[in-house]
Amino acid sequence: MTATTETRNALREQMPIVERWAYFDHAAVSPLPQTVRDTICTWADEAVTEGNAIWPMWDLAIEQTRSLAAQLIAANREEIALVLNTTTGINLVAEGYPWRPGDNVILPDDEFPSNAYPWLNLRDRGVEIRRVPTDRGRIGLTELDAACDDRTQVVSISWVAYANGFRRDLAAIGQIAHRHGALFFVDAIQGLGVFPLDVKKAGIDCLAADGHKWMLAPEGAAIAYFHRDTLARLAPRGVGWHSVVHAGDFTNWAVDWKPAAERYEGGSQNIVGTLGLGASLQLLLDLGVENLAACILEITDFACDRLEAAGARIVSHRESDCRSGIVSFLWPGHDPIAVRKHCIAHQVLLSCRDGRLRMSPHAYNNEQDVDRLIEALQTA
C-alpha cells in the first residue's frame, strides 16, 4: 500500500460525509471530520454540566490550538492570533497600517472580495489600489514588479486563486514586495492545511486563513499570522480586555498591549470553534501535510484525466507546482448552474465560480467519488 493510499484511507475513515456524498466542495465549506464532531460534542456536554468551572481547561486547549497553528506554518506561537475569519485578519493589517496619502496597495485582479474590500476601503485616506492582470490565476512577476514603486506599502495576494486553483510562488512574490520595501500579506485560505508552508522561507509578513475550507474546521475559527517585526508597525485594532498584558485584572485600565499577536483577540473567543479547529489541525498534522498534498494532487490529476476523456474542458492551469486542490472546468453545451443542481440531486457536490464548474476534492476523496461525478455529469 502506498503512502498516499494509507493517508487517503486514514482520513476517509474520519469523514462520515462519504457515506452519502461525493463531496467536491472543500474550496467553499468542508464537512467536519469525526474527531472535530467529538470535540464539539464534548465541549457542549461540559458546557451543560460544568459551565464556567471547566473554562481553564478550555483555555489550555485554545493555547494548544495556537501552538498547532504555529507548527503548521513554521511560525512562533507568539506570532499567531486566533480570530473569527480571514476577513478579520486582513482588516487588522488594512486598518492598523500607518497610511499616508499617495501610498498604494498591489492586488491581483482576480481576488476574492475578502481580499479586496478592506483595501478598497482605504481610498478615502488617499491610498491607491493597483490591480495586476492575471491569466487564470497566473501572475506575471515582471508585471507585478512593474506595478510596485517606492510608495507601495502592501502586496496582498491569495496563495491559491479561488476560482481556478492557481497556486502561486509565494517566495518569488515576497522577494518582489520586499525589494520595494512593502509588506507581503497572504490570504492562505485555499491552500493552508493541505500544502506545506513555511512563512519565514516564503518571506510572508502577515497571513490569514479561516479553518472551514481545507483545514476541515468549523466556520468562524481562523488563524492570523504577524511576523514579530511587523507587530511594531501595526496599530492595535479590535482591542479589548484580552489585548493587554494584565488581562484578567479588570480594575487596571493601563494601556499596555501584549507584545504578541494575541493582542488582536480583544474579547471573548469562539471557544467551541477554536477547539474544533485545534482538533482538525491535530488530525492534519498527524497525517502529514506533505502526504495530504500528494493525495490531493493525485486525485485532481486523475479527475482531470477522467473529465477530459468524458468531454469536459479543463480551464485551470495544471502544470507542475501551480496545481492545487481546485479544478475549474466547462461541461460543453450545458449551463453550469443547471449542471450543479443536477449533480446535487445525485448527491455529488461541487460549485460554480466565474461562469464555470469548480470541483475541489480533499485528500480523502477517491476514484470512486470521481466516478460518481462523471456519471452525474453524463446524465445532466
Secondary structure as the mmCIF struct_conf table of DSSP 4:
data_model
#
loop_
_struct_conf.conf_type_id
_struct_conf.id
_struct_conf.beg_label_comp_id
_struct_conf.beg_label_asym_id
_struct_conf.beg_label_seq_id
_struct_conf.end_label_comp_id
_struct_conf.end_label_asym_id
_struct_conf.end_label_seq_id
HELX_RH_AL_P HELX_RH_AL_P1 ALA A 3 ARG A 12
TURN_TY1_P TURN_TY1_P1 GLU A 13 GLN A 14
HELX_RH_3T_P HELX_RH_3T_P1 PRO A 16 GLU A 19
TURN_TY1_P TURN_TY1_P2 ARG A 20 ARG A 20
STRN STRN1 ALA A 22 TYR A 23
STRN STRN2 ASP A 25 ASP A 25
TURN_TY1_P TURN_TY1_P3 HIS A 26 ALA A 28
HELX_LH_PP_P HELX_LH_PP_P1 SER A 30 PRO A 33
HELX_RH_AL_P HELX_RH_AL_P2 GLN A 34 THR A 49
TURN_TY1_P TURN_TY1_P4 GLU A 50 GLU A 50
HELX_RH_3T_P HELX_RH_3T_P2 GLY A 51 ILE A 54
HELX_RH_AL_P HELX_RH_AL_P3 TRP A 55 ILE A 73
TURN_TY1_P TURN_TY1_P5 ALA A 74 ALA A 74
HELX_RH_3T_P HELX_RH_3T_P3 ARG A 77 GLU A 79
STRN STRN3 ILE A 80 VAL A 83
BEND BEND1 LEU A 84 LEU A 84
HELX_RH_AL_P HELX_RH_AL_P4 THR A 86 GLY A 96
BEND BEND2 TYR A 97 TYR A 97
TURN_TY1_P TURN_TY1_P6 PRO A 101 GLY A 102
STRN STRN4 ASN A 104 PRO A 108
TURN_TY1_P TURN_TY1_P7 ASP A 109 ASP A 110
HELX_RH_3T_P HELX_RH_3T_P4 PRO A 113 ASN A 115
TURN_TY1_P TURN_TY1_P8 ALA A 116 ALA A 116
HELX_RH_AL_P HELX_RH_AL_P5 TYR A 117 LEU A 120
TURN_TY1_P TURN_TY1_P9 ASN A 121 LEU A 122
HELX_RH_3T_P HELX_RH_3T_P5 ARG A 123 ARG A 125
TURN_TY1_P TURN_TY1_P10 GLY A 126 GLY A 126
STRN STRN5 GLU A 128 VAL A 132
STRN STRN6 THR A 134 ASP A 135
TURN_TY1_P TURN_TY1_P11 ARG A 136 GLY A 137
STRN STRN7 ARG A 138 ILE A 139
HELX_RH_AL_P HELX_RH_AL_P6 LEU A 141 ALA A 147
TURN_TY1_P TURN_TY1_P12 ASP A 150 ARG A 151
STRN STRN8 THR A 152 SER A 158
BEND BEND3 TRP A 159 TRP A 159
STRN STRN9 VAL A 160 VAL A 160
TURN_TY1_P TURN_TY1_P13 TYR A 162 ASN A 164
HELX_LH_PP_P HELX_LH_PP_P2 PHE A 166 PHE A 166
STRN STRN10 ARG A 167 ARG A 167
HELX_LH_PP_P HELX_LH_PP_P3 ARG A 168 ARG A 168
HELX_RH_AL_P HELX_RH_AL_P7 LEU A 170 ARG A 179
TURN_TY1_P TURN_TY1_P14 HIS A 180 GLY A 181
STRN STRN11 LEU A 183 ASP A 187
TURN_TY1_P TURN_TY1_P15 ILE A 189 GLY A 191
STRN STRN12 LEU A 192 LEU A 192
TURN_TY1_P TURN_TY1_P16 GLY A 193 VAL A 194
STRN STRN13 PHE A 195 PHE A 195
TURN_TY1_P TURN_TY1_P17 VAL A 199 GLY A 203
BEND BEND4 ASP A 205 ASP A 205
STRN STRN14 CYS A 206 ASP A 210
BEND BEND5 GLY A 211 LYS A 213
TURN_TY1_P TURN_TY1_P18 TRP A 214 MET A 215
TURN_TY1_P TURN_TY1_P19 GLU A 219 GLY A 220
STRN STRN15 ALA A 222 PHE A 226
HELX_RH_AL_P HELX_RH_AL_P8 ARG A 228 LEU A 231
TURN_TY1_P TURN_TY1_P20 ALA A 232 ARG A 233
BEND BEND6 LEU A 234 LEU A 234
BEND BEND7 GLY A 238 GLY A 238
HELX_RH_3T_P HELX_RH_3T_P6 TRP A 241 SER A 243
STRN STRN16 VAL A 244 VAL A 244
TURN_TY1_P TURN_TY1_P21 VAL A 245 GLY A 248
TURN_TY1_P TURN_TY1_P22 PHE A 250 THR A 251
STRN STRN17 TRP A 257 TRP A 257
BEND BEND8 PRO A 259 ALA A 260
HELX_RH_3T_P HELX_RH_3T_P7 ALA A 261 TYR A 264
BEND BEND9 GLY A 267 GLY A 267
HELX_RH_AL_P HELX_RH_AL_P9 ILE A 271 LEU A 287
HELX_RH_AL_P HELX_RH_AL_P10 VAL A 289 ALA A 310
TURN_TY1_P TURN_TY1_P23 GLY A 311 GLY A 311
STRN STRN18 ARG A 313 ILE A 314
BEND BEND10 SER A 316 SER A 316
BEND BEND11 GLU A 319 GLU A 319
HELX_RH_3T_P HELX_RH_3T_P8 SER A 320 CYS A 322
BEND BEND12 GLY A 325 GLY A 325
STRN STRN19 VAL A 327 LEU A 330
TURN_TY1_P TURN_TY1_P24 PRO A 332 GLY A 333
BEND BEND13 HIS A 334 HIS A 334
HELX_RH_AL_P HELX_RH_AL_P11 PRO A 336 ALA A 345
TURN_TY1_P TURN_TY1_P25 HIS A 346 GLN A 347
STRN STRN20 VAL A 348 LEU A 349
STRN STRN21 SER A 351 ARG A 353
TURN_TY1_P TURN_TY1_P26 ASP A 354 GLY A 355
STRN STRN22 ARG A 356 MET A 359
STRN STRN23 SER A 360 SER A 360
TURN_TY1_P TURN_TY1_P27 ALA A 363 TYR A 364
HELX_RH_AL_P HELX_RH_AL_P12 GLU A 367 GLN A 378
TURN_TY1_P TURN_TY1_P28 THR A 379 THR A 379
#
